[in-house]
Amino acid sequence: MLDRTNYLVKYNAARHALQECQRVDEVKDIRDKMVAMQHYARQAKDKELIGYATEIRLRAERRAGEILKEMDKAKGRCGPGRGKAGSCAGPAFNTAPTLKDLGVSKTQSSKWQRLADLNPKDFEDQVEIAKKRTLDQSDVTHNLAMKAAKRRELEKSLAVKQSALPTQKLGVIYADPEWQVHFWQSKSNTKPKFESNAWNRRADNHYPTSKTEIIAARNIPSIAADDCVLFLWAIVPMLPDALLVMNAWGFTYKSHFIWVKDKIGMGRWNRNKHELLLVGVKGKIPAPAYGDNNWPSVIEAPVGRHSEKPEIFYELIEHYFPNLPKIELNARGVAREGWVAWGNEVGALKIA
């Protein structure tokens, strides 16, 4: 960890240096160092140092705004019709740095020049407001970090408890049931032309499917720990059935993720390009902590074999629950490292 005294020396030096700065790059260098100091101070939970860094950063931005305004005025004095002999013809003007040369964005330039326009009292008020806001944000960040750490410890202790049971119970259940989708048929029991593609793609042509009541009747409660989370795949037309199954297995719906595919499928109301990964819980499973690198609700991933789910969703589950014992229902092939697998193509665990 860096020495706090070293940062205080930098603070005092920066405050004096600002008074002498005549170029934007000089001021920006001081400003960037103060941003780094803010970051360090937050990590060190040093409120006094956070206040110092915030104040000097704003003073540097105001000074940069003043210099940028002077540069704009200098350009304004070079109006049309002055001729080659005018003040604009010199090399100093022709080589004047642009914002890009200075490493300053248009947004930064505009913001800093607005700071330069403030009268001294209003600016000092802005400094105090910014310091308070930064300190408040630091407190919130610290509290979130504490909660995230507490949640990680809870997940670890729960994993130890579940793994130590005489008959191991699973804290994470990841299921992709073999839904039996009912396709519309005409009275003549022949499939219409526009339904032919959907008919050919139906799951029954790839693997045995089961009625919803059969899936719902599986003895999942016998393998689920008292505190457990269920990740349940639901194709669009079977969403009500998936919620019914979730309830039958003893879980309460909490949220869902959306898998956006790179290929479009079939559908009656629309052409489906997504599937839903429902999240249900039972007991006191630790929910993700706010701000603990939580995943977005919509995830884009390419389509693999029929019904195959992308690798990224395993990673999502392992991110949230790295230690809890896990099982994949309707798995294909060898179980993932650290997981138990069950399914028609695995068949190691009897839960039907």
C-alpha positions as CSV (number, residue, x, y, z in Angstrom):
1,M,0.0,0.0,0.0
2,L,1.3,3.5,-0.9
3,D,2.3,5.9,1.9
4,R,-0.4,8.4,2.8
5,T,2.3,11.0,3.6
6,N,3.5,10.8,0.0
7,Y,0.0,11.7,-1.2
8,L,-0.3,14.6,1.1
9,V,3.0,15.9,-0.2
10,K,1.6,15.6,-3.7
11,Y,-1.6,17.4,-2.7
12,N,0.4,20.4,-1.3
13,A,2.7,20.5,-4.4
14,A,-0.3,20.3,-6.7
15,R,-2.0,23.2,-5.1
16,H,1.0,25.4,-5.5
17,A,1.8,24.2,-9.0
18,L,-1.7,25.1,-10.2
19,Q,-1.0,28.8,-9.6
20,E,1.9,28.6,-12.0
21,C,0.4,26.5,-14.8
22,Q,-0.1,28.2,-18.2
23,R,-0.7,25.2,-20.4
24,V,-3.6,22.7,-20.5
25,D,-1.4,19.7,-20.5
26,E,0.3,20.8,-17.3
27,V,-3.0,21.3,-15.5
28,K,-4.4,18.0,-16.9
29,D,-1.4,16.1,-15.5
30,I,-2.2,17.5,-12.0
31,R,-5.9,16.7,-12.5
32,D,-5.2,13.1,-13.5
33,K,-2.9,12.6,-10.5
34,M,-5.7,13.8,-8.2
35,V,-8.1,11.3,-9.8
36,A,-5.6,8.6,-9.0
37,M,-5.3,9.9,-5.5
38,Q,-9.1,9.8,-5.1
39,H,-9.0,6.1,-6.1
40,Y,-6.3,5.3,-3.6
41,A,-8.1,7.2,-0.9
42,R,-11.3,5.3,-1.4
43,Q,-9.4,2.0,-1.1
44,A,-7.7,3.3,2.0
45,K,-11.1,4.6,3.3
46,D,-9.3,7.9,4.1
47,K,-12.1,10.5,4.0
48,E,-9.7,13.4,4.6
49,L,-7.6,12.4,1.6
50,I,-10.7,11.9,-0.5
51,G,-11.6,15.5,0.3
52,Y,-8.1,16.8,-0.6
53,A,-8.1,15.0,-3.9
54,T,-11.6,16.1,-4.9
55,E,-10.8,19.7,-4.2
56,I,-7.6,19.9,-6.2
57,R,-9.2,18.0,-9.1
58,L,-11.9,20.6,-9.3
59,R,-9.5,23.5,-9.0
60,A,-7.4,21.9,-11.8
61,E,-10.5,21.5,-14.0
62,R,-11.4,25.1,-13.4
63,R,-7.9,26.3,-14.3
64,A,-7.9,24.1,-17.5
65,G,-11.3,25.7,-18.4
66,E,-9.8,29.2,-18.0
67,I,-6.8,28.3,-20.3
68,L,-9.2,26.7,-22.9
69,K,-11.3,29.9,-22.9
70,E,-8.2,32.0,-23.5
71,M,-7.2,29.7,-26.4
72,D,-10.7,30.1,-27.9
73,K,-10.4,33.9,-27.6
74,A,-7.0,33.9,-29.3
75,K,-8.6,32.0,-32.2
76,G,-11.4,34.5,-32.3
77,R,-9.0,37.4,-32.9
78,C,-8.0,35.7,-36.1
79,G,-11.0,36.7,-38.2
80,P,-11.3,36.6,-42.0
81,G,-9.7,39.2,-44.2
82,R,-6.7,39.8,-41.9
83,G,-4.3,38.7,-44.6
84,K,-1.0,36.8,-44.4
85,A,0.6,39.6,-42.5
86,G,-2.0,39.4,-39.7
87,S,-1.4,37.8,-36.3
88,C,-2.9,34.5,-37.5
89,A,-0.1,33.9,-40.0
90,G,2.5,32.9,-37.4
91,P,3.6,29.4,-36.7
92,A,2.4,29.6,-33.1
93,F,-1.2,29.9,-34.3
94,N,-0.9,27.4,-37.1
95,T,0.4,24.8,-34.7
96,A,-2.0,25.5,-31.8
97,P,-3.0,22.2,-30.2
98,T,-6.5,20.8,-30.7
99,L,-8.5,19.2,-28.0
100,K,-7.5,15.8,-29.3
101,D,-3.8,16.8,-29.1
102,L,-4.4,17.8,-25.5
103,G,-6.1,14.6,-24.6
104,V,-9.3,16.5,-23.7
105,S,-12.8,15.4,-24.8
106,K,-15.4,17.9,-26.0
107,T,-17.5,17.0,-22.9
108,Q,-14.6,17.7,-20.6
109,S,-13.8,21.0,-22.3
110,S,-17.4,22.1,-22.0
111,K,-17.6,21.1,-18.4
112,W,-14.3,22.7,-17.4
113,Q,-15.2,26.0,-19.2
114,R,-18.5,26.1,-17.3
115,L,-16.5,25.8,-14.0
116,A,-14.3,28.7,-15.2
117,D,-17.4,30.8,-15.8
118,L,-18.5,30.5,-12.1
119,N,-17.9,33.4,-9.8
120,P,-15.5,32.6,-6.9
121,K,-18.2,32.1,-4.3
122,D,-20.3,29.8,-6.5
123,F,-17.2,27.8,-7.4
124,E,-16.3,27.3,-3.7
125,D,-19.9,26.1,-3.1
126,Q,-19.4,23.6,-5.9
127,V,-16.2,22.3,-4.3
128,E,-17.9,21.7,-1.0
129,I,-20.9,20.0,-2.7
130,A,-18.6,17.8,-4.7
131,K,-16.5,16.8,-1.7
132,K,-19.7,15.8,0.3
133,R,-21.0,13.9,-2.7
134,T,-17.8,12.0,-3.1
135,L,-17.6,11.1,0.6
136,D,-21.2,9.9,0.5
137,Q,-20.4,7.7,-2.5
138,S,-17.4,6.4,-0.7
139,D,-19.6,5.3,2.3
140,V,-22.1,3.6,-0.1
141,T,-19.3,1.8,-1.9
142,H,-17.8,0.7,1.4
143,N,-21.1,-0.6,2.7
144,L,-21.8,-2.5,-0.6
145,A,-18.3,-4.1,-0.4
146,M,-19.0,-5.2,3.2
147,K,-22.3,-6.7,2.2
148,A,-20.7,-8.5,-0.8
149,A,-18.0,-9.9,1.5
150,K,-20.6,-11.1,4.0
151,R,-22.6,-12.7,1.2
152,R,-19.5,-14.6,0.0
153,E,-18.8,-15.9,3.5
154,L,-22.4,-17.0,3.8
155,E,-22.3,-18.9,0.5
156,K,-19.1,-20.7,1.6
157,S,-20.4,-21.7,5.0
158,L,-23.6,-23.0,3.4
159,A,-21.6,-25.0,0.9
160,V,-19.6,-26.7,3.8
161,K,-22.9,-27.5,5.6
162,Q,-24.5,-29.0,2.5
163,S,-21.5,-31.0,1.5
164,A,-21.1,-32.5,5.0
165,L,-24.6,-34.1,5.1
166,P,-24.6,-37.9,5.2
167,T,-26.5,-37.9,1.9
168,Q,-25.3,-34.9,0.0
169,K,-28.0,-32.3,-0.8
170,L,-27.6,-29.9,-3.7
171,G,-27.6,-26.1,-3.3
172,V,-27.8,-25.4,-7.0
173,I,-30.1,-27.1,-9.4
174,Y,-29.7,-26.3,-13.1
175,A,-32.5,-27.8,-15.2
176,D,-33.3,-27.9,-18.9
177,P,-36.4,-30.1,-19.0
178,E,-37.5,-32.1,-22.1
179,W,-40.6,-30.0,-22.7
180,Q,-43.3,-31.5,-24.9
181,V,-44.5,-28.7,-27.0
182,H,-48.0,-29.0,-28.6
183,F,-48.1,-27.7,-32.2
184,W,-51.3,-26.6,-33.8
185,Q,-52.7,-29.0,-36.4
186,S,-55.6,-28.5,-38.8
187,K,-58.8,-30.5,-38.5
188,S,-57.5,-32.9,-41.2
189,N,-54.6,-33.6,-39.0
190,T,-52.1,-32.5,-41.7
191,K,-49.5,-29.9,-41.0
192,P,-49.8,-26.7,-43.1
193,K,-47.0,-25.7,-45.4
194,F,-46.0,-22.7,-43.3
195,E,-45.7,-25.1,-40.2
196,S,-43.3,-27.5,-41.9
197,N,-40.1,-26.0,-40.6
198,A,-41.4,-25.8,-37.1
199,W,-42.7,-29.4,-37.4
200,N,-39.2,-30.6,-38.4
201,R,-37.6,-28.6,-35.6
202,R,-39.8,-30.0,-32.8
203,A,-37.9,-31.5,-29.9
204,D,-39.5,-34.9,-30.4
205,N,-37.5,-35.4,-33.5
206,H,-34.2,-35.0,-31.5
207,Y,-34.9,-36.7,-28.1
208,P,-37.7,-38.2,-26.1
209,T,-40.0,-35.5,-24.5
210,S,-42.2,-35.6,-21.5
211,K,-45.5,-34.1,-20.5
212,T,-45.4,-31.3,-18.0
213,E,-47.1,-33.3,-15.3
214,I,-44.4,-36.0,-15.5
215,I,-41.6,-33.4,-15.2
216,A,-43.4,-31.7,-12.3
217,A,-43.8,-35.0,-10.5
218,R,-40.0,-35.7,-10.4
219,N,-38.8,-36.0,-6.8
220,I,-36.5,-33.0,-7.0
221,P,-37.2,-32.1,-3.3
222,S,-35.3,-35.2,-2.3
223,I,-32.1,-33.9,-3.7
224,A,-32.6,-30.2,-3.0
225,A,-31.0,-28.7,0.1
226,D,-33.2,-26.7,2.5
227,D,-31.5,-23.6,1.1
228,C,-31.4,-24.0,-2.6
229,V,-31.5,-22.1,-5.9
230,L,-33.1,-23.4,-9.1
231,F,-32.1,-22.2,-12.6
232,L,-34.8,-23.5,-14.9
233,W,-34.8,-23.1,-18.7
234,A,-38.1,-22.2,-20.3
235,I,-38.9,-22.0,-24.0
236,V,-41.4,-19.2,-24.8
237,P,-44.6,-21.3,-25.4
238,M,-43.9,-23.3,-22.2
239,L,-43.4,-20.4,-19.8
240,P,-46.6,-21.2,-17.8
241,D,-45.6,-24.9,-17.6
242,A,-42.1,-23.9,-16.4
243,L,-43.6,-21.8,-13.6
244,L,-45.9,-24.7,-12.6
245,V,-42.9,-27.1,-12.5
246,M,-40.9,-24.6,-10.4
247,N,-43.7,-24.4,-7.9
248,A,-44.2,-28.2,-7.9
249,W,-40.5,-28.7,-7.1
250,G,-40.8,-26.4,-4.1
251,F,-39.3,-23.2,-5.4
252,T,-40.5,-19.6,-5.6
253,Y,-39.9,-17.6,-8.7
254,K,-37.5,-14.6,-8.2
255,S,-36.1,-13.4,-11.5
256,H,-34.9,-14.5,-14.9
257,F,-32.1,-14.1,-17.5
258,I,-32.7,-13.9,-21.3
259,W,-30.6,-15.7,-23.8
260,V,-30.5,-13.8,-27.1
261,K,-29.6,-16.2,-29.9
262,D,-27.6,-15.4,-33.1
263,K,-30.2,-17.3,-35.2
264,I,-33.9,-16.7,-35.5
265,G,-36.3,-19.6,-34.8
266,M,-40.0,-20.3,-35.5
267,G,-43.1,-19.1,-33.7
268,R,-46.7,-18.1,-34.1
269,W,-47.0,-14.6,-32.5
270,N,-43.4,-13.8,-33.5
271,R,-40.3,-15.6,-34.6
272,N,-38.5,-16.5,-31.4
273,K,-34.9,-15.5,-30.9
274,H,-34.6,-16.0,-27.2
275,E,-35.1,-18.4,-24.3
276,L,-35.6,-17.7,-20.6
277,L,-33.6,-18.9,-17.7
278,L,-35.9,-18.7,-14.7
279,V,-34.5,-18.3,-11.2
280,G,-36.3,-19.7,-8.2
281,V,-35.3,-20.1,-4.5
282,K,-36.3,-22.1,-1.5
283,G,-35.1,-21.5,2.1
284,K,-32.5,-18.8,2.9
285,I,-30.3,-19.0,-0.2
286,P,-28.0,-15.9,-0.2
287,A,-29.1,-13.6,-3.1
288,P,-26.3,-11.8,-5.0
289,A,-25.0,-8.7,-3.2
290,Y,-25.7,-5.3,-4.9
291,G,-22.7,-4.2,-7.0
292,D,-20.9,-7.5,-6.6
293,N,-20.1,-7.7,-10.3
294,N,-23.7,-8.8,-11.0
295,W,-24.4,-10.0,-14.5
296,P,-26.7,-8.3,-17.0
297,S,-30.2,-9.8,-17.4
298,V,-29.8,-10.1,-21.2
299,I,-27.0,-12.3,-22.5
300,E,-26.1,-12.8,-26.2
301,A,-24.6,-16.2,-27.1
302,P,-24.5,-18.3,-30.3
303,V,-26.7,-21.3,-30.9
304,G,-25.1,-24.8,-30.7
305,R,-26.7,-28.2,-31.2
306,H,-30.4,-28.6,-30.8
307,S,-31.4,-27.6,-27.2
308,E,-27.7,-27.2,-26.2
309,K,-27.2,-24.3,-23.8
310,P,-24.2,-21.9,-24.1
311,E,-21.2,-22.3,-21.8
312,I,-21.6,-18.8,-20.5
313,F,-24.6,-19.8,-18.4
314,Y,-22.5,-22.3,-16.5
315,E,-20.1,-19.5,-15.8
316,L,-22.9,-17.3,-14.6
317,I,-24.1,-19.8,-12.1
318,E,-20.5,-20.5,-10.9
319,H,-19.9,-16.8,-10.5
320,Y,-22.9,-16.4,-8.2
321,F,-22.5,-19.7,-6.3
322,P,-18.8,-20.9,-6.6
323,N,-18.9,-23.2,-3.6
324,L,-22.4,-24.7,-3.4
325,P,-22.8,-28.3,-4.6
326,K,-24.4,-28.3,-8.0
327,I,-26.4,-30.6,-10.2
328,E,-27.3,-30.3,-13.9
329,L,-30.6,-32.0,-14.9
330,N,-31.0,-33.2,-18.5
331,A,-27.3,-33.0,-18.9
332,R,-25.5,-34.4,-21.9
333,G,-22.3,-36.5,-21.6
334,V,-19.8,-36.2,-18.9
335,A,-20.6,-34.0,-15.9
336,R,-19.0,-30.6,-15.7
337,E,-16.1,-30.5,-13.3
338,G,-17.4,-29.9,-9.7
339,W,-21.0,-30.8,-10.8
340,V,-23.3,-33.8,-10.6
341,A,-25.1,-34.7,-13.8
342,W,-28.4,-36.5,-14.4
343,G,-30.3,-37.1,-17.6
344,N,-31.3,-39.5,-20.4
345,E,-27.7,-39.4,-21.7
346,V,-26.1,-39.6,-18.3
347,G,-28.4,-41.7,-16.0
348,A,-26.2,-41.7,-12.9
349,L,-28.8,-40.4,-10.3
350,K,-32.3,-41.6,-9.8
351,I,-34.7,-38.8,-9.2
352,A,-37.7,-39.8,-11.4
